[in-house]
């Protein structure tokens, strides 16, 4: 039984390392796009997209939402939907002034 637990722990550690590397790569992409590309208003959208992906990875793996029940996952997705809706409405108001 102890072998089974240690093998599962190794899988979790591998997943954590993969997510950590993905977060490092996404952070490097954020810095690279901010310093290298001058796309005007698209820089904000690209930065928000990368930040959303990073936040989703943290919530899914480090907060164990991926292993949780479906109701919590639906609440998580709907929160991101409404956040995107509110940010989009705010940006649309600010950009047309």
Gaussian input, Z-matrix of N, CA and C with variables (Angstrom, degrees):
# hf/3-21g

backbone

0 1
 N
 C     1     B1
 C     2     B2     1     A1
 N     3     B3     2     A2     1     D1
 C     4     B4     3     A3     2     D2
 C     5     B5     4     A4     3     D3
 N     6     B6     5     A5     4     D4
 C     7     B7     6     A6     5     D5
 C     8     B8     7     A7     6     D6
 N     9     B9     8     A8     7     D7
 C    10    B10     9     A9     8     D8
 C    11    B11    10    A10     9     D9
 N    12    B12    11    A11    10    D10
 C    13    B13    12    A12    11    D11
 C    14    B14    13    A13    12    D12
 N    15    B15    14    A14    13    D13
 C    16    B16    15    A15    14    D14
 C    17    B17    16    A16    15    D15
 N    18    B18    17    A17    16    D16
 C    19    B19    18    A18    17    D17
 C    20    B20    19    A19    18    D18
 N    21    B21    20    A20    19    D19
 C    22    B22    21    A21    20    D20
 C    23    B23    22    A22    21    D21
 N    24    B24    23    A23    22    D22
 C    25    B25    24    A24    23    D23
 C    26    B26    25    A25    24    D24
 N    27    B27    26    A26    25    D25
 C    28    B28    27    A27    26    D26
 C    29    B29    28    A28    27    D27
 N    30    B30    29    A29    28    D28
 C    31    B31    30    A30    29    D29
 C    32    B32    31    A31    30    D30
 N    33    B33    32    A32    31    D31
 C    34    B34    33    A33    32    D32
 C    35    B35    34    A34    33    D33
 N    36    B36    35    A35    34    D34
 C    37    B37    36    A36    35    D35
 C    38    B38    37    A37    36    D36
 N    39    B39    38    A38    37    D37
 C    40    B40    39    A39    38    D38
 C    41    B41    40    A40    39    D39
 N    42    B42    41    A41    40    D40
 C    43    B43    42    A42    41    D41
 C    44    B44    43    A43    42    D42
 N    45    B45    44    A44    43    D43
 C    46    B46    45    A45    44    D44
 C    47    B47    46    A46    45    D45
 N    48    B48    47    A47    46    D46
 C    49    B49    48    A48    47    D47
 C    50    B50    49    A49    48    D48
 N    51    B51    50    A50    49    D49
 C    52    B52    51    A51    50    D50
 C    53    B53    52    A52    51    D51
 N    54    B54    53    A53    52    D52
 C    55    B55    54    A54    53    D53
 C    56    B56    55    A55    54    D54
 N    57    B57    56    A56    55    D55
 C    58    B58    57    A57    56    D56
 C    59    B59    58    A58    57    D57
 N    60    B60    59    A59    58    D58
 C    61    B61    60    A60    59    D59
 C    62    B62    61    A61    60    D60
 N    63    B63    62    A62    61    D61
 C    64    B64    63    A63    62    D62
 C    65    B65    64    A64    63    D63
 N    66    B66    65    A65    64    D64
 C    67    B67    66    A66    65    D65
 C    68    B68    67    A67    66    D66
 N    69    B69    68    A68    67    D67
 C    70    B70    69    A69    68    D68
 C    71    B71    70    A70    69    D69
 N    72    B72    71    A71    70    D70
 C    73    B73    72    A72    71    D71
 C    74    B74    73    A73    72    D72
 N    75    B75    74    A74    73    D73
 C    76    B76    75    A75    74    D74
 C    77    B77    76    A76    75    D75
 N    78    B78    77    A77    76    D76
 C    79    B79    78    A78    77    D77
 C    80    B80    79    A79    78    D78
 N    81    B81    80    A80    79    D79
 C    82    B82    81    A81    80    D80
 C    83    B83    82    A82    81    D81
 N    84    B84    83    A83    82    D82
 C    85    B85    84    A84    83    D83
 C    86    B86    85    A85    84    D84
 N    87    B87    86    A86    85    D85
 C    88    B88    87    A87    86    D86
 C    89    B89    88    A88    87    D87
 N    90    B90    89    A89    88    D88
 C    91    B91    90    A90    89    D89
 C    92    B92    91    A91    90    D90
 N    93    B93    92    A92    91    D91
 C    94    B94    93    A93    92    D92
 C    95    B95    94    A94    93    D93
 N    96    B96    95    A95    94    D94
 C    97    B97    96    A96    95    D95
 C    98    B98    97    A97    96    D96
 N    99    B99    98    A98    97    D97
 C   100   B100    99    A99    98    D98
 C   101   B101   100   A100    99    D99
 N   102   B102   101   A101   100   D100
 C   103   B103   102   A102   101   D101
 C   104   B104   103   A103   102   D102
 N   105   B105   104   A104   103   D103
 C   106   B106   105   A105   104   D104
 C   107   B107   106   A106   105   D105
 N   108   B108   107   A107   106   D106
 C   109   B109   108   A108   107   D107
 C   110   B110   109   A109   108   D108
 N   111   B111   110   A110   109   D109
 C   112   B112   111   A111   110   D110
 C   113   B113   112   A112   111   D111
 N   114   B114   113   A113   112   D112
 C   115   B115   114   A114   113   D113
 C   116   B116   115   A115   114   D114
 N   117   B117   116   A116   115   D115
 C   118   B118   117   A117   116   D116
 C   119   B119   118   A118   117   D117
 N   120   B120   119   A119   118   D118
 C   121   B121   120   A120   119   D119
 C   122   B122   121   A121   120   D120
 N   123   B123   122   A122   121   D121
 C   124   B124   123   A123   122   D122
 C   125   B125   124   A124   123   D123
 N   126   B126   125   A125   124   D124
 C   127   B127   126   A126   125   D125
 C   128   B128   127   A127   126   D126
 N   129   B129   128   A128   127   D127
 C   130   B130   129   A129   128   D128
 C   131   B131   130   A130   129   D129
 N   132   B132   131   A131   130   D130
 C   133   B133   132   A132   131   D131
 C   134   B134   133   A133   132   D132
 N   135   B135   134   A134   133   D133
 C   136   B136   135   A135   134   D134
 C   137   B137   136   A136   135   D135
 N   138   B138   137   A137   136   D136
 C   139   B139   138   A138   137   D137
 C   140   B140   139   A139   138   D138
 N   141   B141   140   A140   139   D139
 C   142   B142   141   A141   140   D140
 C   143   B143   142   A142   141   D141
 N   144   B144   143   A143   142   D142
 C   145   B145   144   A144   143   D143
 C   146   B146   145   A145   144   D144
 N   147   B147   146   A146   145   D145
 C   148   B148   147   A147   146   D146
 C   149   B149   148   A148   147   D147
 N   150   B150   149   A149   148   D148
 C   151   B151   150   A150   149   D149
 C   152   B152   151   A151   150   D150
 N   153   B153   152   A152   151   D151
 C   154   B154   153   A153   152   D152
 C   155   B155   154   A154   153   D153
 N   156   B156   155   A155   154   D154
 C   157   B157   156   A156   155   D155
 C   158   B158   157   A157   156   D156
 N   159   B159   158   A158   157   D157
 C   160   B160   159   A159   158   D158
 C   161   B161   160   A160   159   D159
 N   162   B162   161   A161   160   D160
 C   163   B163   162   A162   161   D161
 C   164   B164   163   A163   162   D162
 N   165   B165   164   A164   163   D163
 C   166   B166   165   A165   164   D164
 C   167   B167   166   A166   165   D165
 N   168   B168   167   A167   166   D166
 C   169   B169   168   A168   167   D167
 C   170   B170   169   A169   168   D168
 N   171   B171   170   A170   169   D169
 C   172   B172   171   A171   170   D170
 C   173   B173   172   A172   171   D171
 N   174   B174   173   A173   172   D172
 C   175   B175   174   A174   173   D173
 C   176   B176   175   A175   174   D174
 N   177   B177   176   A176   175   D175
 C   178   B178   177   A177   176   D176
 C   179   B179   178   A178   177   D177
 N   180   B180   179   A179   178   D178
 C   181   B181   180   A180   179   D179
 C   182   B182   181   A181   180   D180
 N   183   B183   182   A182   181   D181
 C   184   B184   183   A183   182   D182
 C   185   B185   184   A184   183   D183
 N   186   B186   185   A185   184   D184
 C   187   B187   186   A186   185   D185
 C   188   B188   187   A187   186   D186
 N   189   B189   188   A188   187   D187
 C   190   B190   189   A189   188   D188
 C   191   B191   190   A190   189   D189
 N   192   B192   191   A191   190   D190
 C   193   B193   192   A192   191   D191
 C   194   B194   193   A193   192   D192
 N   195   B195   194   A194   193   D193
 C   196   B196   195   A195   194   D194
 C   197   B197   196   A196   195   D195
 N   198   B198   197   A197   196   D196
 C   199   B199   198   A198   197   D197
 C   200   B200   199   A199   198   D198
 N   201   B201   200   A200   199   D199
 C   202   B202   201   A201   200   D200
 C   203   B203   202   A202   201   D201
 N   204   B204   203   A203   202   D202
 C   205   B205   204   A204   203   D203
 C   206   B206   205   A205   204   D204
 N   207   B207   206   A206   205   D205
 C   208   B208   207   A207   206   D206
 C   209   B209   208   A208   207   D207
 N   210   B210   209   A209   208   D208
 C   211   B211   210   A210   209   D209
 C   212   B212   211   A211   210   D210
 N   213   B213   212   A212   211   D211
 C   214   B214   213   A213   212   D212
 C   215   B215   214   A214   213   D213
 N   216   B216   215   A215   214   D214
 C   217   B217   216   A216   215   D215
 C   218   B218   217   A217   216   D216
 N   219   B219   218   A218   217   D217
 C   220   B220   219   A219   218   D218
 C   221   B221   220   A220   219   D219
 N   222   B222   221   A221   220   D220
 C   223   B223   222   A222   221   D221
 C   224   B224   223   A223   222   D222
 N   225   B225   224   A224   223   D223
 C   226   B226   225   A225   224   D224
 C   227   B227   226   A226   225   D225
 N   228   B228   227   A227   226   D226
 C   229   B229   228   A228   227   D227
 C   230   B230   229   A229   228   D228
 N   231   B231   230   A230   229   D229
 C   232   B232   231   A231   230   D230
 C   233   B233   232   A232   231   D231
 N   234   B234   233   A233   232   D232
 C   235   B235   234   A234   233   D233
 C   236   B236   235   A235   234   D234
 N   237   B237   236   A236   235   D235
 C   238   B238   237   A237   236   D236
 C   239   B239   238   A238   237   D237
 N   240   B240   239   A239   238   D238
 C   241   B241   240   A240   239   D239
 C   242   B242   241   A241   240   D240
 N   243   B243   242   A242   241   D241
 C   244   B244   243   A243   242   D242
 C   245   B245   244   A244   243   D243
 N   246   B246   245   A245   244   D244
 C   247   B247   246   A246   245   D245
 C   248   B248   247   A247   246   D246
 N   249   B249   248   A248   247   D247
 C   250   B250   249   A249   248   D248
 C   251   B251   250   A250   249   D249
 N   252   B252   251   A251   250   D250
 C   253   B253   252   A252   251   D251
 C   254   B254   253   A253   252   D252
 N   255   B255   254   A254   253   D253
 C   256   B256   255   A255   254   D254
 C   257   B257   256   A256   255   D255
 N   258   B258   257   A257   256   D256
 C   259   B259   258   A258   257   D257
 C   260   B260   259   A259   258   D258
 N   261   B261   260   A260   259   D259
 C   262   B262   261   A261   260   D260
 C   263   B263   262   A262   261   D261
 N   264   B264   263   A263   262   D262
 C   265   B265   264   A264   263   D263
 C   266   B266   265   A265   264   D264
 N   267   B267   266   A266   265   D265
 C   268   B268   267   A267   266   D266
 C   269   B269   268   A268   267   D267
 N   270   B270   269   A269   268   D268
 C   271   B271   270   A270   269   D269
 C   272   B272   271   A271   270   D270
 N   273   B273   272   A272   271   D271
 C   274   B274   273   A273   272   D272
 C   275   B275   274   A274   273   D273
 N   276   B276   275   A275   274   D274
 C   277   B277   276   A276   275   D275
 C   278   B278   277   A277   276   D276
 N   279   B279   278   A278   277   D277
 C   280   B280   279   A279   278   D278
 C   281   B281   280   A280   279   D279
 N   282   B282   281   A281   280   D280
 C   283   B283   282   A282   281   D281
 C   284   B284   283   A283   282   D282
 N   285   B285   284   A284   283   D283
 C   286   B286   285   A285   284   D284
 C   287   B287   286   A286   285   D285
 N   288   B288   287   A287   286   D286
 C   289   B289   288   A288   287   D287
 C   290   B290   289   A289   288   D288

   B1=1.4257
   B2=1.5304
   B3=1.2928
   B4=1.4561
   B5=1.5315
   B6=1.3388
   B7=1.4566
   B8=1.5222
   B9=1.3312
   B10=1.4595
   B11=1.5271
   B12=1.3129
   B13=1.4632
   B14=1.5203
   B15=1.3055
   B16=1.4615
   B17=1.5228
   B18=1.3324
   B19=1.4548
   B20=1.5290
   B21=1.3465
   B22=1.4580
   B23=1.5226
   B24=1.3263
   B25=1.4570
   B26=1.5115
   B27=1.3188
   B28=1.4578
   B29=1.5108
   B30=1.3372
   B31=1.4658
   B32=1.5195
   B33=1.3308
   B34=1.4653
   B35=1.5277
   B36=1.3022
   B37=1.4668
   B38=1.5163
   B39=1.3229
   B40=1.4692
   B41=1.5253
   B42=1.3342
   B43=1.4663
   B44=1.5157
   B45=1.3407
   B46=1.4598
   B47=1.5252
   B48=1.3082
   B49=1.4632
   B50=1.5279
   B51=1.3289
   B52=1.4657
   B53=1.5210
   B54=1.3301
   B55=1.4620
   B56=1.5212
   B57=1.3284
   B58=1.4617
   B59=1.5314
   B60=1.3293
   B61=1.4652
   B62=1.5348
   B63=1.3247
   B64=1.4677
   B65=1.5238
   B66=1.3275
   B67=1.4608
   B68=1.5292
   B69=1.3190
   B70=1.4669
   B71=1.5238
   B72=1.3232
   B73=1.4676
   B74=1.5233
   B75=1.3346
   B76=1.4612
   B77=1.5232
   B78=1.3308
   B79=1.4651
   B80=1.5234
   B81=1.3256
   B82=1.4649
   B83=1.5276
   B84=1.3267
   B85=1.4659
   B86=1.5223
   B87=1.3288
   B88=1.4619
   B89=1.5198
   B90=1.3219
   B91=1.4680
   B92=1.5259
   B93=1.3252
   B94=1.4548
   B95=1.5307
   B96=1.3279
   B97=1.4646
   B98=1.5288
   B99=1.3261
   B100=1.4624
   B101=1.5253
   B102=1.3305
   B103=1.4516
   B104=1.5247
   B105=1.3255
   B106=1.4648
   B107=1.5213
   B108=1.3065
   B109=1.4619
   B110=1.5167
   B111=1.3146
   B112=1.4557
   B113=1.5280
   B114=1.3189
   B115=1.4536
   B116=1.5240
   B117=1.3035
   B118=1.4611
   B119=1.5174
   B120=1.3275
   B121=1.4579
   B122=1.5291
   B123=1.3242
   B124=1.4624
   B125=1.5258
   B126=1.3294
   B127=1.4703
   B128=1.5193
   B129=1.3228
   B130=1.4659
   B131=1.5205
   B132=1.3191
   B133=1.4580
   B134=1.5299
   B135=1.3202
   B136=1.4630
   B137=1.5212
   B138=1.3190
   B139=1.4668
   B140=1.5245
   B141=1.3305
   B142=1.4698
   B143=1.5203
   B144=1.3230
   B145=1.4642
   B146=1.5236
   B147=1.3173
   B148=1.4701
   B149=1.5186
   B150=1.3249
   B151=1.4676
   B152=1.5243
   B153=1.3265
   B154=1.4611
   B155=1.5223
   B156=1.3070
   B157=1.4639
   B158=1.5237
   B159=1.3282
   B160=1.4638
   B161=1.5276
   B162=1.3102
   B163=1.4642
   B164=1.5132
   B165=1.3241
   B166=1.4682
   B167=1.5228
   B168=1.3187
   B169=1.4629
   B170=1.5210
   B171=1.3316
   B172=1.4638
   B173=1.5218
   B174=1.3242
   B175=1.4676
   B176=1.5252
   B177=1.3041
   B178=1.4621
   B179=1.5195
   B180=1.3184
   B181=1.4606
   B182=1.5226
   B183=1.3292
   B184=1.4542
   B185=1.5165
   B186=1.3402
   B187=1.4552
   B188=1.5315
   B189=1.3233
   B190=1.4749
   B191=1.5297
   B192=1.3105
   B193=1.4564
   B194=1.5220
   B195=1.3175
   B196=1.4621
   B197=1.5323
   B198=1.3335
   B199=1.4632
   B200=1.5220
   B201=1.3240
   B202=1.4545
   B203=1.5265
   B204=1.3341
   B205=1.4626
   B206=1.5298
   B207=1.3119
   B208=1.4641
   B209=1.5248
   B210=1.3216
   B211=1.4561
   B212=1.5208
   B213=1.3088
   B214=1.4597
   B215=1.5277
   B216=1.3248
   B217=1.4575
   B218=1.5298
   B219=1.3206
   B220=1.4644
   B221=1.5253
   B222=1.3196
   B223=1.4636
   B224=1.5283
   B225=1.3249
   B226=1.4631
   B227=1.5286
   B228=1.3109
   B229=1.4699
   B230=1.5247
   B231=1.3259
   B232=1.4664
   B233=1.5248
   B234=1.3358
   B235=1.4614
   B236=1.5209
   B237=1.3329
   B238=1.4636
   B239=1.5282
   B240=1.3252
   B241=1.4606
   B242=1.5230
   B243=1.3259
   B244=1.4588
   B245=1.5223
   B246=1.3146
   B247=1.4526
   B248=1.5294
   B249=1.3328
   B250=1.4664
   B251=1.5279
   B252=1.3112
   B253=1.4624
   B254=1.5280
   B255=1.3266
   B256=1.4631
   B257=1.5201
   B258=1.3104
   B259=1.4668
   B260=1.5266
   B261=1.3219
   B262=1.4656
   B263=1.5109
   B264=1.3258
   B265=1.4655
   B266=1.5283
   B267=1.3121
   B268=1.4652
   B269=1.5254
   B270=1.3335
   B271=1.4585
   B272=1.5210
   B273=1.3282
   B274=1.4555
   B275=1.5192
   B276=1.3153
   B277=1.4581
   B278=1.5325
   B279=1.3080
   B280=1.4682
   B281=1.5324
   B282=1.3114
   B283=1.4586
   B284=1.5275
   B285=1.3248
   B286=1.4636
   B287=1.5219
   B288=1.2851
   B289=1.4809
   B290=1.4869
   A1=111.06
   A2=118.21
   A3=120.50
   A4=111.22
   A5=117.03
   A6=119.40
   A7=110.62
   A8=116.58
   A9=120.57
   A10=110.34
   A11=117.21
   A12=120.38
   A13=111.67
   A14=117.32
   A15=119.16
   A16=110.82
   A17=117.25
   A18=119.88
   A19=110.26
   A20=117.23
   A21=119.91
   A22=110.48
   A23=116.39
   A24=119.92
   A25=111.50
   A26=116.97
   A27=120.68
   A28=112.06
   A29=116.28
   A30=119.69
   A31=110.72
   A32=116.63
   A33=119.29
   A34=110.67
   A35=116.50
   A36=119.52
   A37=110.29
   A38=117.28
   A39=120.39
   A40=110.80
   A41=116.58
   A42=119.50
   A43=111.39
   A44=116.47
   A45=119.78
   A46=111.03
   A47=117.05
   A48=120.16
   A49=111.27
   A50=117.03
   A51=120.51
   A52=111.10
   A53=115.97
   A54=119.50
   A55=110.04
   A56=117.51
   A57=121.49
   A58=110.82
   A59=116.33
   A60=120.07
   A61=109.96
   A62=117.00
   A63=119.80
   A64=110.81
   A65=117.51
   A66=120.58
   A67=111.29
   A68=116.65
   A69=119.53
   A70=111.30
   A71=116.89
   A72=121.05
   A73=110.38
   A74=117.13
   A75=119.98
   A76=111.86
   A77=117.15
   A78=119.94
   A79=110.54
   A80=116.58
   A81=120.12
   A82=110.67
   A83=116.96
   A84=120.08
   A85=111.37
   A86=116.70
   A87=120.49
   A88=110.89
   A89=116.24
   A90=120.19
   A91=110.25
   A92=117.48
   A93=121.64
   A94=111.40
   A95=116.67
   A96=119.01
   A97=111.41
   A98=117.42
   A99=119.79
   A100=111.29
   A101=116.93
   A102=119.81
   A103=113.90
   A104=117.43
   A105=120.40
   A106=114.64
   A107=116.88
   A108=120.00
   A109=110.15
   A110=115.36
   A111=121.18
   A112=106.91
   A113=115.10
   A114=121.14
   A115=112.68
   A116=117.02
   A117=120.36
   A118=111.10
   A119=115.39
   A120=121.18
   A121=112.42
   A122=117.61
   A123=120.26
   A124=112.57
   A125=117.73
   A126=119.70
   A127=111.55
   A128=117.26
   A129=121.03
   A130=109.95
   A131=117.03
   A132=120.37
   A133=111.54
   A134=116.92
   A135=120.45
   A136=110.36
   A137=116.85
   A138=120.26
   A139=111.17
   A140=117.45
   A141=120.60
   A142=111.21
   A143=117.59
   A144=120.70
   A145=110.61
   A146=117.04
   A147=120.21
   A148=110.38
   A149=117.86
   A150=121.00
   A151=111.38
   A152=117.17
   A153=120.45
   A154=110.85
   A155=117.03
   A156=120.60
   A157=110.06
   A158=116.98
   A159=120.52
   A160=111.14
   A161=117.21
   A162=120.45
   A163=112.25
   A164=116.48
   A165=120.24
   A166=111.13
   A167=117.32
   A168=120.12
   A169=111.62
   A170=116.50
   A171=119.97
   A172=110.29
   A173=116.73
   A174=119.50
   A175=112.05
   A176=117.28
   A177=119.87
   A178=112.58
   A179=117.77
   A180=119.29
   A181=113.72
   A182=118.05
   A183=119.05
   A184=112.39
   A185=117.42
   A186=120.79
   A187=111.12
   A188=117.02
   A189=125.03
   A190=112.72
   A191=116.91
   A192=119.88
   A193=111.37
   A194=117.39
   A195=121.11
   A196=111.40
   A197=116.28
   A198=120.99
   A199=112.09
   A200=117.72
   A201=122.27
   A202=110.51
   A203=116.36
   A204=119.41
   A205=110.96
   A206=116.47
   A207=122.84
   A208=112.39
   A209=118.37
   A210=119.96
   A211=110.96
   A212=117.92
   A213=120.80
   A214=111.22
   A215=117.33
   A216=120.32
   A217=110.87
   A218=117.26
   A219=120.80
   A220=110.38
   A221=117.37
   A222=120.84
   A223=109.96
   A224=117.38
   A225=122.13
   A226=110.89
   A227=117.34
   A228=121.26
   A229=110.88
   A230=116.85
   A231=118.76
   A232=111.26
   A233=118.07
   A234=120.24
   A235=110.38
   A236=117.68
   A237=120.32
   A238=111.15
   A239=116.71
   A240=119.96
   A241=111.00
   A242=117.10
   A243=119.91
   A244=111.98
   A245=118.05
   A246=120.32
   A247=110.58
   A248=116.36
   A249=120.33
   A250=110.62
   A251=117.01
   A252=120.95
   A253=111.00
   A254=117.36
   A255=120.69
   A256=112.02
   A257=117.57
   A258=120.26
   A259=109.78
   A260=116.99
   A261=120.21
   A262=112.62
   A263=117.46
   A264=120.42
   A265=111.08
   A266=116.49
   A267=119.98
   A268=110.91
   A269=116.62
   A270=119.75
   A271=112.19
   A272=116.86
   A273=118.49
   A274=111.25
   A275=117.12
   A276=120.34
   A277=110.82
   A278=116.58
   A279=120.08
   A280=110.88
   A281=117.97
   A282=121.03
   A283=113.55
   A284=118.32
   A285=119.43
   A286=112.19
   A287=118.72
   A288=120.91
   A289=111.25
   D1=-34.82
   D2=179.37
   D3=-68.00
   D4=-30.04
   D5=177.39
   D6=-67.24
   D7=-37.60
   D8=-179.73
   D9=-64.44
   D10=-42.77
   D11=179.66
   D12=-66.74
   D13=-40.44
   D14=-179.00
   D15=-67.28
   D16=-34.36
   D17=178.29
   D18=-68.01
   D19=-40.24
   D20=177.19
   D21=-64.68
   D22=-39.48
   D23=178.60
   D24=-62.54
   D25=-36.94
   D26=176.67
   D27=-64.67
   D28=-37.15
   D29=177.60
   D30=-66.13
   D31=-40.11
   D32=178.57
   D33=-66.08
   D34=-39.73
   D35=179.23
   D36=-64.93
   D37=-40.87
   D38=177.42
   D39=-62.93
   D40=-41.60
   D41=177.96
   D42=-64.28
   D43=-42.15
   D44=178.45
   D45=-62.70
   D46=-40.15
   D47=179.05
   D48=-66.48
   D49=-39.85
   D50=177.84
   D51=-63.71
   D52=-42.77
   D53=179.44
   D54=-67.60
   D55=-39.34
   D56=178.35
   D57=-61.61
   D58=-43.69
   D59=178.11
   D60=-64.95
   D61=-40.57
   D62=177.49
   D63=-62.37
   D64=-39.87
   D65=177.93
   D66=-65.80
   D67=-39.12
   D68=176.54
   D69=-63.72
   D70=-43.12
   D71=179.08
   D72=-63.96
   D73=-43.10
   D74=178.98
   D75=-65.99
   D76=-35.39
   D77=175.76
   D78=-65.95
   D79=-41.83
   D80=176.81
   D81=-63.29
   D82=-38.56
   D83=176.94
   D84=-63.53
   D85=-39.33
   D86=178.30
   D87=-61.71
   D88=-47.09
   D89=-179.56
   D90=-66.42
   D91=-42.04
   D92=-178.83
   D93=-63.01
   D94=-44.91
   D95=-179.58
   D96=-69.53
   D97=-32.91
   D98=179.56
   D99=-69.93
   D100=-35.93
   D101=-176.79
   D102=-89.71
   D103=-26.84
   D104=-172.39
   D105=-99.75
   D106=-38.62
   D107=-174.65
   D108=-105.87
   D109=133.26
   D110=176.38
   D111=-117.07
   D112=86.52
   D113=-174.88
   D114=-101.44
   D115=12.09
   D116=179.67
   D117=72.00
   D118=-125.06
   D119=-175.99
   D120=-69.89
   D121=-22.03
   D122=-179.87
   D123=-68.51
   D124=-21.86
   D125=177.36
   D126=-58.89
   D127=-38.18
   D128=179.70
   D129=-66.05
   D130=-43.81
   D131=-178.56
   D132=-66.50
   D133=-39.13
   D134=178.51
   D135=-66.81
   D136=-42.93
   D137=178.38
   D138=-64.05
   D139=-40.04
   D140=178.73
   D141=-67.72
   D142=-36.81
   D143=178.16
   D144=-65.04
   D145=-46.01
   D146=179.27
   D147=-65.05
   D148=-40.35
   D149=178.34
   D150=-65.09
   D151=-36.16
   D152=177.60
   D153=-66.16
   D154=-41.36
   D155=178.21
   D156=-64.12
   D157=-43.64
   D158=179.32
   D159=-64.38
   D160=-42.97
   D161=177.92
   D162=-63.84
   D163=-37.71
   D164=177.83
   D165=-65.46
   D166=-41.81
   D167=177.92
   D168=-62.16
   D169=-42.59
   D170=179.33
   D171=-63.16
   D172=-46.24
   D173=-179.15
   D174=-66.25
   D175=-41.00
   D176=-176.32
   D177=-70.46
   D178=-43.13
   D179=-172.73
   D180=-99.43
   D181=-46.64
   D182=-176.01
   D183=-79.94
   D184=-25.86
   D185=175.84
   D186=-98.41
   D187=5.53
   D188=174.96
   D189=59.34
   D190=31.37
   D191=178.62
   D192=-71.72
   D193=-25.99
   D194=-179.38
   D195=-67.99
   D196=-25.09
   D197=179.54
   D198=-97.09
   D199=-2.63
   D200=-175.14
   D201=-84.38
   D202=176.74
   D203=-178.06
   D204=-73.91
   D205=166.13
   D206=-171.98
   D207=-67.26
   D208=-30.88
   D209=-178.88
   D210=-61.98
   D211=-43.64
   D212=178.19
   D213=-65.01
   D214=-34.91
   D215=177.72
   D216=-67.89
   D217=-38.60
   D218=177.44
   D219=-65.15
   D220=-41.36
   D221=177.76
   D222=-62.54
   D223=-41.24
   D224=178.90
   D225=-61.80
   D226=-47.89
   D227=-178.93
   D228=-66.39
   D229=-40.92
   D230=179.54
   D231=-66.98
   D232=-33.33
   D233=176.52
   D234=-63.97
   D235=-42.13
   D236=176.76
   D237=-65.11
   D238=-38.07
   D239=178.38
   D240=-61.62
   D241=-48.24
   D242=-179.06
   D243=-69.25
   D244=-34.01
   D245=174.74
   D246=-62.31
   D247=-44.71
   D248=178.01
   D249=-63.99
   D250=-38.84
   D251=178.20
   D252=-63.05
   D253=-47.23
   D254=-179.06
   D255=-67.04
   D256=-40.98
   D257=177.79
   D258=-66.03
   D259=-41.62
   D260=178.42
   D261=-62.70
   D262=-42.50
   D263=178.25
   D264=-66.18
   D265=-40.01
   D266=178.32
   D267=-64.94
   D268=-44.90
   D269=178.77
   D270=-64.38
   D271=-37.42
   D272=179.32
   D273=-65.60
   D274=-33.82
   D275=177.17
   D276=-71.46
   D277=-42.62
   D278=-176.94
   D279=-70.58
   D280=-37.16
   D281=-174.67
   D282=-73.24
   D283=-23.60
   D284=-177.90
   D285=-93.12
   D286=0.36
   D287=178.85
   D288=-78.30

